[in-house]
């Protein structure tokens, strides 16, 4: 993929993410699901700060960008899907499903393998959950995730269009399902038949071990049901459920420096 194409991809994702960030921030203020345990400013500086670092890191590693890998594979006919003649719409839909399944199993892997959990657990140390929690990933996890996604794209030959669409959808859904948004119960029940909702994903951030080892999906809710990791409601209820990790909740988890040191503690 050419540099202008990469810039366009990054620009579209940035514009979409900023727009949804503002939208969900306003909706959280109007329709909050839970009361905050700490001031927003203590958490937002760290969460947004680490996102800025991750954005810089991605720009410094263009050769690891999924779009770059997808473009290379298309030019050189590399990957399983390039060996078949598929209607573009079928290839797009199949690729989106495959990528979402890859992300589901990547997430489970990050909880299961000890050294991967060390770089992922920073995401779980947020004592509140809101739209900025979607940004809270350690730079080491960003690199590991890029490697896994790029390997899957190269192996399967995911088309470039699917990679770009999936990146936008994944960013948008991460902002949505991390939002402290009071979705009406009836609407949540309907949405959850297909999508991961805020109430569903919030359970994944519970302090209870068996609850934060459930609901690994980001986009589609079907994977958790299919692979036995679905939890419909927290034991303590949405309002009383404690978020974060027991060993870190008393610490300054909103500090950017504290967050960056997490894998080494």
N, C-alpha and C positions, 0 to 999 in steps of 0.2 A: 504494500500500500504506500502511496506517495505521501510526502510530508504534508501537502495541503489537505489530503484526505484524512490524515491523522488529526490535523488541527480542526477540521470540520467535525469529526467524531467527538473530540474532546469538548469543542464548543457547544455542540448540541447537548451532550450529557451535562455539562456545567449549567447551561441555561435551564434545562429541565429540572435539575436537582435544586437550583436556587429557587425556582418558581414553586416547586412542591414544598420545599423547606418553609418558605414564607406562608404558603397556604395552610399547611398543617400546624405551624406555630400559632396562627390566628385561630384555627379550629380548636386547638388544645386550650387556648385561653377562653374561648366561648363555651366549649363542651368538654371540660376535663373529666377523665375517668377516675383518677386518684389524686389525693392531696399530695403535694410534694413534701419530702422529708428534709430537703436542703434547698437553699436559694438557687434559683435557676442560674445566676451568674457564676456560682462556684463550679458548676458542671459544664456550662456552655463553653467557657474559655478553653478547658481541656479538650472537650469533644471536638470543637471546631478547629482547635489548634492542631490536633493529630490528623484531622482530615486535610488540612493545608499541607502538612508534611507528607502525607501519603500521595496527594496530588503532585507534589514536586518530585517525589520518588518515581512515580509512574512516568513522568516526563523525562527523567534521567535514564529510564530503561525502556526505550521505545521498541527495542528488539524483542521484549517480552510481552508487548501489547497483544491481546487476543486478535484484534483487527489486523495487525501486521502478519500474524501467523496464518490467519484465514486467507488473506490476500495471497500470500506466498503459496499456500497449498492449492488455491484455485489456479494460479499461474502454472504450477508444475504438476497438476493433476494428482496431488497427494491426498490420501485419506479414503476411507471406505465409501462414503457417499458419492465421491467423484467417480467411482467405478460403475455407477448406475445412472440411467437416464430417468430422472424424476421430474414431474411437473414442478415448476418453481414454488408454487403455493404448498405443495406436499412436502417438498424439501425444507421449506421455511418452518412449517408447523412441526414436522418431525424433529428438526434441529432444535427448536425451542423446547420441546419436551425432553430431548436428550440432555440439553444443557441444564435444565432445571433438575433433572435426576442426578446429574453429576454434582451439582451444588449441594443437593440434599446429602449425598453420600460423603462429599467432602466435609460437610459440617459434622456429620456423625464421626468421621475419622478424627477430626480435631478434638472431639470430646473423648475419644477412646485411646489414642496414642499419647502417652505421657508428655513427650517433648513437644508435640503439637498443642496439647492442652496448655502448656506453659505459655505459649505465645497467643493462644486464643482467650485465655481466662481474663485478660484485661477487659475484654468486651463484657464480661459478666460481673465486673466489679462496680458497675454503675449502680448506685443505691436508689436512684429513680430511673424511670424509663420515659423518654420522650423522643421527639423527632430527631434530636441531635445524637441520640444513642446509636443511630444507624451509621454514624461516622466513626464510632469508637472501635477501631481495629488497629492493632499494633502494626507498624511498618513491616516487621518480620512476617506477620501473617499475610499482609498484602502481597509480598514477594512469593510466599509459599502458594497462595491462592492463584496468582498469575501463572506460576509454573504448572499447577494442576490443570487449570482451564486451558492453557496453551497446549499442553500435552494431549488433552482430550480432543481439542479442535484439530490438531495435526493428525491424530490417529483416525478420527472419524470423518475428517474432511468437511467440517461444518462450514457452510457458505458464509461469506462476508456479511451479507444482508442479515442473516440470522444472528450473527455475533453482535452487530450494531443494535438491532432491535432488542435482543436479550439484555444487553448492557443497560439500555434505557429503562426497560421493564423492571429489571432487578433493582436498579437504583430507586425507582419510584415505589416499588413494593416494600423495600427496606425502610424507606421513610414512613410509609403508611403503617406497616405493622409494628414499628417501634413507637409510634405516636401515642401520647397519653390522651387518647381520643375516646370519648364516651359514645360508642356506637350502640344504638338501641338493640336490646337483646334479640328481638325478632329479626332485625336486619342482619345482625351478626350471625344468627343461626343460618340464614339463607346464604350469606356470603361465604360462610365457612364450608359449605358444600363443595366449593370450588377453590376458594382463595384462603390464604393465611391472613387472619384478621388480627387487630391489636390485642384483643382478649386472648386469642389462641397463642400468639407469640409471647405475650407477657409471662405466661406460665413457664416458658423456657428460661426466663430470667429469675425464677423463684430461687430462694435460698435453699429450698429442699432439694437434696441430691437427685431423687428419683424424678422430680418435676423439671429440673434444668437439664436432665437427660431425656427429654421428650420434646415433641414438636420442633423438629429440626428444619422443616421446610421454610422457604422464604417466599415463594410465589404460590405454588399449588399445594393444597392441603391433602391431596390424595396420597402422596408418598408416605406420610406418617401413618395413615390408616392402612395402607398396603403392607408396610414393613413393620407394623406393630409398635410404633413409637408415638402414637397419638394419645394425648391427654386432654379431655374435654373441659375440665375445670380444676382449679387448684383446691387442695384440701381446706385451706383457710379462707377461701373466697377471694375474689378479685380485690376487694377493698382492704382486707386484713393481711393478705399475702405479703411477706417480706421479700424484697428484691436484693440482689447482690450476692456476695459470698461471705459466709460467716467469719472467715479469718481476716477479712479486709474491711468490713463495713464500718469499723470504728476509725479507719485511717482517712487521710485526705485524698480520697479517690478521684477528686476532680482536678488535681494538679497534673499538668502535662508531664512534668519531670517524673512524678510518681508513676504515671501510666507507662512511660517509656522504660522505666526500670523493672517493671513487673516480671518479665521472663527470667530475670536474673536474681530474683528474690526467692 
